[in-house]
Amino acid sequence: MAPVRQRPGRHARTVMGDQRWRVLPLGARAAWLELCDLADALPHIRAPASARVATIEEIARLLAADIADITPAVTALVAIGVMETYRDGYRLRAY
């Protein structure tokens, strides 16, 4: 049996329909969409294991962005409850 084909961006309609979407800056919107797609392949982004937590450095690397650009986006996502701090990193709550 062939594996199920995953479409990039399949979370977009759900995420963009969320009430919190409207109040987010553009960078935070882009980060939220990308992190939802990445969480399919990297489950530690939404459900961290005891040995693996998504740090701000890893998030910046995965999104191919500078830490200085990602930090305000992650801060905005944490402020409205889309992400939360978890140990020394972050966890995606709204997936």
MODELLER restraints for C-alpha pairs under 7 A, 6 or more apart:
rsr = mdl.restraints
at = mdl.atoms
rsr.add(forms.Gaussian(group=physical.xy_distance, feature=features.Distance(at['CA:8:A'], at['CA:37:A']), mean=6.39, stdev=0.5))
rsr.add(forms.Gaussian(group=physical.xy_distance, feature=features.Distance(at['CA:9:A'], at['CA:37:A']), mean=6.39, stdev=0.5))
rsr.add(forms.Gaussian(group=physical.xy_distance, feature=features.Distance(at['CA:11:A'], at['CA:36:A']), mean=6.59, stdev=0.5))
rsr.add(forms.Gaussian(group=physical.xy_distance, feature=features.Distance(at['CA:11:A'], at['CA:37:A']), mean=6.93, stdev=0.5))
rsr.add(forms.Gaussian(group=physical.xy_distance, feature=features.Distance(at['CA:12:A'], at['CA:33:A']), mean=6.31, stdev=0.5))
rsr.add(forms.Gaussian(group=physical.xy_distance, feature=features.Distance(at['CA:21:A'], at['CA:29:A']), mean=6.89, stdev=0.5))
rsr.add(forms.Gaussian(group=physical.xy_distance, feature=features.Distance(at['CA:24:A'], at['CA:76:A']), mean=6.98, stdev=0.5))
rsr.add(forms.Gaussian(group=physical.xy_distance, feature=features.Distance(at['CA:27:A'], at['CA:73:A']), mean=5.61, stdev=0.5))
rsr.add(forms.Gaussian(group=physical.xy_distance, feature=features.Distance(at['CA:28:A'], at['CA:73:A']), mean=4.15, stdev=0.5))
rsr.add(forms.Gaussian(group=physical.xy_distance, feature=features.Distance(at['CA:28:A'], at['CA:74:A']), mean=6.63, stdev=0.5))
rsr.add(forms.Gaussian(group=physical.xy_distance, feature=features.Distance(at['CA:28:A'], at['CA:76:A']), mean=6.54, stdev=0.5))
rsr.add(forms.Gaussian(group=physical.xy_distance, feature=features.Distance(at['CA:28:A'], at['CA:77:A']), mean=6.44, stdev=0.5))
rsr.add(forms.Gaussian(group=physical.xy_distance, feature=features.Distance(at['CA:31:A'], at['CA:73:A']), mean=6.90, stdev=0.5))
rsr.add(forms.Gaussian(group=physical.xy_distance, feature=features.Distance(at['CA:36:A'], at['CA:95:A']), mean=5.70, stdev=0.5))
rsr.add(forms.Gaussian(group=physical.xy_distance, feature=features.Distance(at['CA:39:A'], at['CA:45:A']), mean=5.44, stdev=0.5))
rsr.add(forms.Gaussian(group=physical.xy_distance, feature=features.Distance(at['CA:39:A'], at['CA:46:A']), mean=6.12, stdev=0.5))
rsr.add(forms.Gaussian(group=physical.xy_distance, feature=features.Distance(at['CA:44:A'], at['CA:52:A']), mean=6.46, stdev=0.5))
rsr.add(forms.Gaussian(group=physical.xy_distance, feature=features.Distance(at['CA:44:A'], at['CA:53:A']), mean=6.26, stdev=0.5))
rsr.add(forms.Gaussian(group=physical.xy_distance, feature=features.Distance(at['CA:44:A'], at['CA:54:A']), mean=6.79, stdev=0.5))
rsr.add(forms.Gaussian(group=physical.xy_distance, feature=features.Distance(at['CA:45:A'], at['CA:54:A']), mean=5.70, stdev=0.5))
rsr.add(forms.Gaussian(group=physical.xy_distance, feature=features.Distance(at['CA:45:A'], at['CA:91:A']), mean=5.54, stdev=0.5))
rsr.add(forms.Gaussian(group=physical.xy_distance, feature=features.Distance(at['CA:45:A'], at['CA:92:A']), mean=5.92, stdev=0.5))
rsr.add(forms.Gaussian(group=physical.xy_distance, feature=features.Distance(at['CA:46:A'], at['CA:91:A']), mean=5.19, stdev=0.5))
rsr.add(forms.Gaussian(group=physical.xy_distance, feature=features.Distance(at['CA:46:A'], at['CA:92:A']), mean=4.51, stdev=0.5))
rsr.add(forms.Gaussian(group=physical.xy_distance, feature=features.Distance(at['CA:46:A'], at['CA:93:A']), mean=6.37, stdev=0.5))
rsr.add(forms.Gaussian(group=physical.xy_distance, feature=features.Distance(at['CA:47:A'], at['CA:91:A']), mean=6.74, stdev=0.5))
rsr.add(forms.Gaussian(group=physical.xy_distance, feature=features.Distance(at['CA:48:A'], at['CA:91:A']), mean=6.81, stdev=0.5))
rsr.add(forms.Gaussian(group=physical.xy_distance, feature=features.Distance(at['CA:53:A'], at['CA:89:A']), mean=5.62, stdev=0.5))
rsr.add(forms.Gaussian(group=physical.xy_distance, feature=features.Distance(at['CA:53:A'], at['CA:90:A']), mean=6.80, stdev=0.5))
rsr.add(forms.Gaussian(group=physical.xy_distance, feature=features.Distance(at['CA:54:A'], at['CA:89:A']), mean=5.30, stdev=0.5))
rsr.add(forms.Gaussian(group=physical.xy_distance, feature=features.Distance(at['CA:54:A'], at['CA:90:A']), mean=5.52, stdev=0.5))
rsr.add(forms.Gaussian(group=physical.xy_distance, feature=features.Distance(at['CA:54:A'], at['CA:91:A']), mean=6.85, stdev=0.5))
rsr.add(forms.Gaussian(group=physical.xy_distance, feature=features.Distance(at['CA:55:A'], at['CA:88:A']), mean=6.92, stdev=0.5))
rsr.add(forms.Gaussian(group=physical.xy_distance, feature=features.Distance(at['CA:55:A'], at['CA:89:A']), mean=4.23, stdev=0.5))
rsr.add(forms.Gaussian(group=physical.xy_distance, feature=features.Distance(at['CA:55:A'], at['CA:90:A']), mean=6.06, stdev=0.5))
rsr.add(forms.Gaussian(group=physical.xy_distance, feature=features.Distance(at['CA:56:A'], at['CA:89:A']), mean=6.65, stdev=0.5))
rsr.add(forms.Gaussian(group=physical.xy_distance, feature=features.Distance(at['CA:57:A'], at['CA:67:A']), mean=6.52, stdev=0.5))
rsr.add(forms.Gaussian(group=physical.xy_distance, feature=features.Distance(at['CA:60:A'], at['CA:66:A']), mean=5.98, stdev=0.5))
rsr.add(forms.Gaussian(group=physical.xy_distance, feature=features.Distance(at['CA:60:A'], at['CA:67:A']), mean=5.53, stdev=0.5))
rsr.add(forms.Gaussian(group=physical.xy_distance, feature=features.Distance(at['CA:60:A'], at['CA:70:A']), mean=6.08, stdev=0.5))
rsr.add(forms.Gaussian(group=physical.xy_distance, feature=features.Distance(at['CA:77:A'], at['CA:83:A']), mean=5.47, stdev=0.5))
rsr.add(forms.Gaussian(group=physical.xy_distance, feature=features.Distance(at['CA:78:A'], at['CA:84:A']), mean=5.29, stdev=0.5))
rsr.add(forms.Gaussian(group=physical.xy_distance, feature=features.Distance(at['CA:82:A'], at['CA:92:A']), mean=6.32, stdev=0.5))
rsr.add(forms.Gaussian(group=physical.xy_distance, feature=features.Distance(at['CA:82:A'], at['CA:93:A']), mean=5.30, stdev=0.5))
rsr.add(forms.Gaussian(group=physical.xy_distance, feature=features.Distance(at['CA:82:A'], at['CA:94:A']), mean=4.92, stdev=0.5))
rsr.add(forms.Gaussian(group=physical.xy_distance, feature=features.Distance(at['CA:83:A'], at['CA:90:A']), mean=6.66, stdev=0.5))
rsr.add(forms.Gaussian(group=physical.xy_distance, feature=features.Distance(at['CA:83:A'], at['CA:91:A']), mean=5.54, stdev=0.5))
rsr.add(forms.Gaussian(group=physical.xy_distance, feature=features.Distance(at['CA:83:A'], at['CA:92:A']), mean=4.45, stdev=0.5))
rsr.add(forms.Gaussian(group=physical.xy_distance, feature=features.Distance(at['CA:83:A'], at['CA:93:A']), mean=5.07, stdev=0.5))
rsr.add(forms.Gaussian(group=physical.xy_distance, feature=features.Distance(at['CA:83:A'], at['CA:94:A']), mean=6.92, stdev=0.5))
rsr.add(forms.Gaussian(group=physical.xy_distance, feature=features.Distance(at['CA:84:A'], at['CA:90:A']), mean=5.64, stdev=0.5))
rsr.add(forms.Gaussian(group=physical.xy_distance, feature=features.Distance(at['CA:84:A'], at['CA:91:A']), mean=5.35, stdev=0.5))
rsr.add(forms.Gaussian(group=physical.xy_distance, feature=features.Distance(at['CA:84:A'], at['CA:92:A']), mean=6.59, stdev=0.5))
rsr.add(forms.Gaussian(group=physical.xy_distance, feature=features.Distance(at['CA:84:A'], at['CA:93:A']), mean=6.67, stdev=0.5))
rsr.add(forms.Gaussian(group=physical.xy_distance, feature=features.Distance(at['CA:85:A'], at['CA:91:A']), mean=6.20, stdev=0.5))
